[in-house]
Amino acid sequence: MNRWRPAVAALALVLVPIALSGQGTAQAPPQAGAAQVSGTRLVLLRSISGTGVVEQGSQQSLQDTRTAFYIPDDKQLSVYFEWEGRPGPHHFEGLWKDPNGKVVVVSSFDYEAKQKRFGAYWQLNLTGQMQTGWWALEARVDGEVAGSHSFEIIAKQRPPLAARPLLDINDLYQRALSASVFIEKLDAGSQRIGVGSGFRLAPEGLVVTAFHLIDGATTLRVSAGGRQFTVESILAWDRRRDFAVFAIPELGPAGSLPPAPPDSWKIGDRIFALDVPAEGNRVIVDANIIGRHTFPEIGERLNLSTSVHPTASGGPVMNEHGEALGVVQAQGRLLPGSWSLRNNYSFAPLFGSSFQTQTLALPLSMVPNPLPAPPTSLLELARRGLFVAPLVGHEDVMGGGLAREIRKEHGFQQPVDERSEFRRAEDYCYLYLHWRPRRKGKYLAGLRFFDLDNRAVGSTKPVKLSLAPDQLKSSSWKINFGQMPPGLYRVDVMLNDTPVWRTFFRVVE
């Protein structure tokens, strides 16, 4: 028999603090079998754990959030999940798993969500008889696995708290707001071709941002402290890691974020970032570090238990002390050059579907310190071929993709076995496009291939192509990749040396 029984509660959530609205009871572990799948299709926004729930008037919130709990000092822990999904009745289950992965207790309850964003928390009493090590709470909603949160139970006295002060939400927001900047990427005609965020880092007050926010720019227009500045050169950059650093001497170091000590974070730590749901509007996001991943092509990233808008890319990830530990990289920005795509594709198949909606962060430790000198102009970076050319005339393309084979039906190219990853032994694939041009024209059409560093690695022989307004047409090209080294590649469709469409693909052994 189990010697501990968790208390459970459901809650409806629009904004933190969370509101309690129901209770449940513990049950025995489930029998073996398949859970019923109901098609709930929830999106997990975050999960956090702490030592308990505290009353704040008619509201409740988790206190002392962390992932390490110490016996006998800690008597109870709570785990909170937050989702976005359909309003209405739901059945919640929490499966507590010991360090061996065995389900030892199941807590369940029913709750009717009034809004699309809702959450639930489960509580577990801690006793001296519990097995130490890494536990997990698996949340299920309507029979589907809807998230998992890991925490560690340690049989020793809790270490003393760090001497660094913990800041409240308001102080964290004000500190991040003071350090953050808004970046507009401008082309040679001073037209805006992209927007995003950045932040000033102590002690020098240099601005750190994402590389894709300078990629293709002739100048940057930076808004900070109610003033606007023009930036035409940068101090450091890395396409694959996706960072850039530049200076605005007029701002000075005041209001900059202090860097977090190296390797001072761990999985489960509470972090904060600024989302930008609309231009001129920044809201604080309370989340956790839920993982780390090293991609062979682009390096290390932190996984964050939240989602933010693309305009938040380049902003700071802070710890509870108000120190910067990472650079936000919103979903769909994993691939160098993907910023230029018409529909902000995330190319989940190339990195795994879990990264399609997840926000990542570049650890600040991957940004060099001290920085190289002297500065390099954006025009010089463009001359060196480090920038990806923007798409021009993409409105003439209805769509396209890559496929193993192409079948012609009623005059159109139809893909067979459409995908983005191919084995070298397959030797070839096809790229197809469907055109719906707005104007008449005769062109030379072909493909150009680039690696992730934007170096040209091949091309096809141009062929003649005639387009007429509003007349549907299909084109296809055979791509012979059998001699390409394994890796990620970008392919641009060119009309008269102008890129009009692009995609990415991976070649594997």
C-alpha positions in Angstrom: 0.0 0.0 0.0 1.1 3.6 -0.6 2.1 5.5 2.5 1.4 8.9 1.0 -1.6 10.3 -0.8 -1.6 13.5 -2.8 -4.2 16.2 -2.6 -5.3 17.5 -5.9 -7.1 20.6 -7.2 -8.2 22.1 -10.6 -8.0 25.7 -11.4 -9.1 28.1 -14.2 -6.4 30.5 -15.4 -6.4 33.6 -17.5 -3.6 35.5 -15.8 -1.4 34.7 -12.9 -2.2 34.5 -9.9 -4.1 31.3 -10.4 -7.7 30.8 -9.2 -8.7 27.5 -7.5 -12.0 26.1 -8.6 -12.3 22.3 -7.8 -11.0 19.3 -5.8 -10.2 15.7 -6.6 -9.2 12.5 -4.7 -6.3 10.1 -5.0 -6.8 6.6 -6.6 -4.9 3.4 -6.8 -2.3 3.0 -9.6 -4.0 2.1 -13.0 -4.1 -1.3 -14.5 -2.1 -2.0 -17.7 -3.9 -1.0 -20.8 -4.2 1.8 -23.4 -5.7 5.1 -22.4 -8.6 6.4 -24.5 -7.5 9.2 -26.9 -10.1 11.9 -27.2 -8.5 14.3 -29.6 -8.2 17.1 -27.1 -5.1 18.6 -28.8 -3.8 20.7 -25.9 -0.7 22.9 -26.2 1.4 22.8 -23.0 2.4 26.4 -22.1 4.4 25.7 -18.9 4.9 23.6 -15.8 6.3 24.6 -12.5 6.8 23.1 -9.0 7.0 24.6 -5.5 6.6 23.8 -1.9 2.9 24.7 -1.7 -0.1 26.9 -2.6 -0.5 30.2 -0.8 -3.7 32.2 -0.5 -3.7 35.8 -1.9 -7.2 37.0 -1.2 -9.5 34.9 -3.4 -6.5 33.7 -5.5 -3.8 31.1 -5.1 -0.3 30.9 -6.4 2.7 28.5 -6.0 5.4 29.5 -3.5 9.1 28.8 -3.4 9.2 27.5 -6.9 12.0 25.0 -7.6 12.7 21.4 -8.7 14.8 20.1 -5.8 12.9 19.1 -2.5 14.6 18.0 0.7 13.5 15.5 3.2 12.8 16.1 6.1 12.8 19.9 5.6 10.1 20.0 2.9 6.8 18.5 3.9 4.9 18.9 0.6 5.3 19.8 -3.0 2.9 21.1 -5.7 3.2 20.8 -9.5 1.3 23.1 -11.7 0.6 22.7 -15.5 -0.9 25.3 -17.8 -2.4 24.6 -21.3 -4.2 26.2 -24.2 -7.0 24.1 -25.6 -10.7 23.9 -26.1 -13.0 25.3 -23.3 -15.5 22.8 -21.8 -15.4 19.8 -19.5 -12.2 17.9 -19.1 -11.0 14.9 -17.1 -7.6 15.3 -15.5 -5.2 12.6 -14.3 -1.9 13.0 -12.6 0.4 9.9 -12.6 3.2 10.2 -10.0 6.2 8.2 -11.1 9.1 7.2 -8.8 12.8 7.2 -9.9 12.3 3.8 -11.5 9.5 5.1 -13.7 6.9 3.1 -11.8 3.5 4.8 -11.3 2.8 4.7 -7.6 -0.2 7.1 -7.2 -2.8 8.4 -9.6 -4.8 11.6 -8.8 -7.8 12.5 -10.9 -10.6 15.0 -11.1 -13.0 16.6 -13.5 -13.2 20.3 -14.3 -14.9 22.5 -16.9 -12.7 25.1 -18.4 -14.4 28.4 -19.1 -11.6 29.8 -21.3 -9.1 28.5 -23.9 -6.2 28.9 -21.4 -6.5 26.9 -18.2 -4.4 24.9 -15.7 -4.3 22.4 -12.9 -2.1 21.6 -10.0 -1.4 18.5 -8.0 0.0 18.2 -4.5 2.1 15.4 -2.9 3.0 14.9 0.8 6.6 14.2 1.4 7.7 11.5 3.9 10.9 9.9 5.1 9.9 6.6 3.4 9.9 8.0 -0.1 12.6 6.9 -2.5 15.1 9.6 -3.4 16.0 10.6 -6.9 14.3 12.1 -9.9 10.5 11.8 -9.8 8.0 12.9 -12.5 4.4 13.8 -12.6 2.7 12.9 -15.9 -0.4 14.9 -16.7 -3.2 13.4 -18.8 -6.2 15.3 -20.0 -9.1 13.4 -21.5 -6.9 10.3 -21.7 -4.1 12.0 -23.6 -0.6 12.6 -22.3 -0.5 16.4 -21.9 2.9 17.0 -20.3 5.4 15.8 -17.8 7.3 17.6 -15.0 10.4 16.2 -13.3 11.6 17.0 -9.8 14.2 15.7 -7.4 13.7 14.4 -3.9 16.9 14.5 -1.8 17.4 13.0 1.7 19.5 15.8 3.3 19.1 19.2 4.9 18.2 21.9 2.4 21.3 24.1 1.6 21.2 27.7 2.7 19.7 30.2 0.3 22.0 32.1 -2.0 23.1 35.5 -0.9 21.9 37.1 -4.1 18.4 38.7 -3.6 15.4 37.4 -5.4 13.4 40.0 -7.2 9.6 40.2 -7.3 7.8 40.2 -10.6 7.5 44.0 -10.8 11.2 44.6 -10.2 12.1 41.9 -12.8 9.7 43.5 -15.3 11.1 47.0 -14.8 14.7 45.7 -15.0 14.1 43.9 -18.3 12.1 46.8 -19.7 14.9 49.3 -19.0 17.5 47.0 -20.7 15.4 46.0 -23.7 15.5 47.6 -27.1 13.3 47.4 -30.2 15.1 46.7 -33.5 13.9 47.4 -37.0 15.8 45.9 -39.9 16.0 48.3 -42.9 17.0 47.5 -46.5 18.9 49.8 -48.9 15.7 51.7 -49.6 15.1 52.3 -45.8 12.1 49.9 -46.0 11.5 47.8 -42.9 12.1 44.1 -43.7 12.0 42.7 -40.1 11.5 43.6 -36.4 12.7 42.1 -33.2 14.2 42.7 -29.8 17.6 43.1 -28.1 19.0 44.0 -24.7 21.8 45.9 -23.1 24.3 43.8 -21.2 26.5 45.0 -18.3 29.2 46.2 -17.7 29.7 47.9 -21.1 26.1 48.3 -22.0 26.6 46.6 -25.4 23.4 45.4 -27.2 22.9 41.7 -27.7 20.4 40.4 -30.2 19.7 37.5 -32.6 21.7 37.3 -35.9 18.5 36.9 -37.9 17.5 40.4 -36.9 20.5 41.9 -38.7 20.6 39.4 -41.6 20.0 41.2 -44.8 20.0 44.7 -43.2 21.7 47.8 -44.6 21.0 49.7 -41.4 19.3 49.1 -38.1 16.9 51.5 -36.4 17.0 50.9 -32.7 14.5 52.3 -30.2 15.6 52.5 -26.6 14.7 54.8 -23.7 12.3 56.8 -25.8 15.0 57.6 -28.4 15.9 56.3 -31.8 19.4 55.4 -33.0 20.8 54.3 -36.4 23.3 51.4 -36.3 25.4 50.5 -39.3 28.1 48.2 -37.8 28.4 45.3 -35.3 31.1 44.0 -33.1 30.4 40.2 -33.0 28.1 37.7 -34.8 27.5 34.1 -35.5 25.0 32.9 -38.1 24.6 29.4 -36.6 24.4 30.3 -33.0 22.2 33.2 -34.0 23.6 36.1 -32.0 24.9 39.6 -32.9 26.4 42.3 -30.7 26.7 46.0 -31.4 27.3 49.3 -29.5 25.2 52.4 -28.9 27.7 54.6 -27.0 25.0 57.4 -26.4 23.1 55.0 -24.1 25.9 54.2 -21.7 25.9 51.2 -19.4 23.1 52.4 -17.0 20.1 50.1 -17.0 22.0 47.2 -18.5 21.3 43.6 -17.3 24.1 41.9 -15.3 25.1 38.6 -16.7 24.4 35.5 -14.7 27.4 33.5 -13.4 28.5 30.9 -15.9 26.7 27.5 -15.7 24.5 28.9 -12.8 21.3 27.5 -14.3 19.9 24.0 -14.2 16.9 22.2 -15.6 13.7 23.3 -13.8 15.0 26.8 -12.9 12.4 29.5 -13.0 13.1 32.1 -15.7 11.6 35.3 -17.1 11.4 36.9 -20.5 9.5 39.7 -22.2 7.0 38.8 -24.9 6.0 41.3 -27.6 2.4 40.5 -28.6 2.0 43.9 -30.3 4.5 46.6 -31.3 5.1 48.9 -28.3 3.7 46.3 -25.8 5.9 44.2 -23.7 4.6 41.7 -21.2 6.6 39.5 -18.7 6.5 35.7 -19.2 7.1 33.5 -16.2 8.4 30.1 -17.2 11.0 27.3 -16.6 14.0 25.8 -18.2 12.7 22.4 -19.2 15.6 21.0 -21.2 18.7 21.5 -23.1 19.5 20.3 -26.6 22.7 20.3 -28.7 21.9 20.4 -32.4 24.7 19.1 -34.6 24.5 22.0 -37.0 23.7 25.0 -34.8 24.9 24.1 -31.3 23.3 24.3 -27.8 19.9 25.7 -27.0 17.8 25.8 -23.8 14.2 24.6 -24.0 11.7 27.0 -22.3 8.3 26.1 -21.1 6.5 28.9 -22.9 5.8 30.3 -26.3 6.4 33.9 -27.4 5.8 36.0 -30.5 8.6 36.2 -33.1 9.1 39.9 -32.2 10.4 38.7 -28.8 13.4 37.1 -30.5 16.7 38.6 -29.4 15.3 39.6 -26.0 16.8 38.5 -22.6 16.1 35.4 -20.6 16.5 36.3 -16.9 16.8 34.3 -13.7 15.0 35.2 -10.5 17.9 37.6 -9.6 17.3 39.7 -12.7 20.5 38.4 -14.4 20.7 37.6 -18.1 21.4 34.0 -18.8 20.2 33.6 -22.4 18.9 35.2 -25.7 15.3 34.4 -26.7 14.9 32.6 -30.0 11.2 32.3 -30.9 9.8 29.3 -32.8 10.5 29.0 -36.5 14.0 30.6 -36.2 16.2 27.5 -35.8 17.6 27.6 -39.3 19.9 30.4 -40.5 18.1 32.2 -43.2 14.6 31.0 -42.3 13.6 34.6 -41.3 13.4 35.4 -45.1 10.7 32.8 -45.8 7.2 34.0 -46.8 5.3 32.1 -44.1 7.8 31.8 -41.3 8.1 28.0 -41.6 9.5 26.2 -38.6 10.8 23.1 -40.6 9.8 20.9 -37.6 10.7 17.7 -39.6 14.4 18.8 -39.7 14.7 19.2 -36.0 11.8 17.2 -34.5 8.1 18.2 -34.1 8.6 19.2 -30.5 10.5 22.3 -31.6 7.7 23.6 -33.9 6.0 25.7 -31.2 8.6 25.7 -28.4 10.6 28.8 -27.5 14.4 28.2 -27.3 17.2 30.3 -25.9 20.8 30.6 -26.7 22.9 30.4 -23.5 24.6 33.7 -22.9 27.9 31.8 -22.3 28.0 31.2 -26.0 28.4 34.9 -26.8 32.2 35.7 -26.7 33.6 37.9 -24.0 35.7 40.0 -24.6 34.4 40.9 -28.0 36.6 41.2 -31.1 37.4 44.7 -32.5 37.2 46.8 -34.6 33.5 46.9 -35.6 32.4 45.5 -39.0 29.8 47.4 -41.2 26.6 45.7 -42.3 27.5 46.5 -45.8 30.8 44.6 -45.4 29.0 41.6 -44.1 26.7 41.7 -47.1 29.8 42.0 -49.4 31.3 38.9 -47.8 28.2 36.9 -48.6 27.1 36.4 -45.0 23.6 37.7 -45.5 20.7 35.8 -47.1 19.1 37.7 -50.0 15.4 38.5 -49.4 12.7 36.9 -51.6 11.4 39.1 -54.5 8.3 38.3 -56.5 7.3 35.5 -54.2 3.7 36.6 -54.7 3.7 34.7 -58.0 4.2 31.4 -56.3 1.2 29.5 -54.9 3.3 26.9 -53.2 5.8 24.2 -53.5 8.0 21.6 -51.8 10.3 18.7 -52.1 9.3 15.1 -52.9 10.8 11.8 -53.8 8.9 11.6 -57.1 6.6 13.8 -59.2 3.4 12.7 -60.9 1.8 14.8 -63.7 -2.0 15.1 -63.4 -4.0 17.3 -65.6 -0.9 19.3 -66.5 0.2 19.9 -62.9 3.1 18.5 -61.0 1.9 16.5 -58.0 4.3 15.4 -55.3 4.7 11.7 -54.2 6.3 11.0 -50.8 6.8 14.7 -49.9 9.4 15.3 -47.2 12.5 17.4 -46.2 15.0 14.6 -45.4 16.7 12.2 -47.8 19.3 9.5 -47.7 22.3 9.9 -49.9 21.6 6.4 -51.4 18.3 7.7 -52.7 20.5 9.9 -55.0 17.8 12.4 -56.0 14.6 14.2 -55.2 12.3 16.8 -57.0 11.5 20.3 -56.2 8.1 21.4 -57.5 6.4 24.8 -57.7 2.8 25.9 -58.5 2.7 29.4 -60.1 -0.1 31.9 -60.2 1.6 35.0 -61.7 0.3 38.5 -61.4 2.1 39.7 -64.5 3.4 38.5 -67.8 7.1 37.6 -68.1 9.8 35.5 -69.7 12.6 34.3 -67.4 15.6 32.1 -67.0 14.7 29.8 -64.1 17.0 27.6 -62.0 18.0 26.4 -58.6 20.9 27.5 -56.4 22.1 25.5 -53.3 23.7 26.9 -50.1 25.0 25.5 -46.9 24.1 26.9 -43.5 26.9 29.4 -43.7 25.3 30.8 -46.9 28.1 29.5 -49.1 27.0 28.6 -52.6 27.5 24.8 -53.1 25.9 24.2 -56.5 23.3 25.2 -59.1 21.2 23.9 -62.0 21.4 25.0 -65.6 18.8 27.8 -66.2 15.8 27.0 -68.4 13.4 29.2 -70.1 10.1 29.9 -68.3 7.1 31.9 -69.6 4.4 33.1 -67.2 1.1 34.9 -67.9 -1.2 36.7 -65.5 -3.6 34.4 -63.5 -2.7 31.3 -65.6 -1.9 28.4 -63.3 1.4 26.6 -64.1 3.7 24.0 -62.5 7.4 23.6 -62.7 9.7 20.9 -61.3 13.5 20.3 -61.1 15.4 17.2 -60.3 17.9 17.6 -57.5 20.9 15.2 -57.6 22.3 15.2 -54.0 24.0 11.8 -54.1 27.5 13.5 -54.0 26.6 16.1 -51.4 28.1 15.6 -47.9 25.6 14.9 -45.2 24.1 18.1 -43.8 21.5 20.8 -44.0 21.1 22.8 -47.2 19.0 25.7 -48.5 17.7 25.8 -52.1 16.6 29.0 -53.8 14.4 29.1 -56.9 15.9 31.9 -59.1 14.2 33.9 -61.8 16.8 35.9 -63.7 19.2 35.8 -60.7 16.5 36.9 -58.3 15.3 34.4 -55.5 11.5 34.0 -55.5 11.1 30.9 -53.3 13.2 28.8 -51.0 13.2 25.8 -48.7 15.6 23.7 -46.6 16.4 20.0 -46.8 18.7 17.5 -45.0 20.9 14.8 -46.6 21.8 11.9 -44.3 23.8 8.7 -44.8 
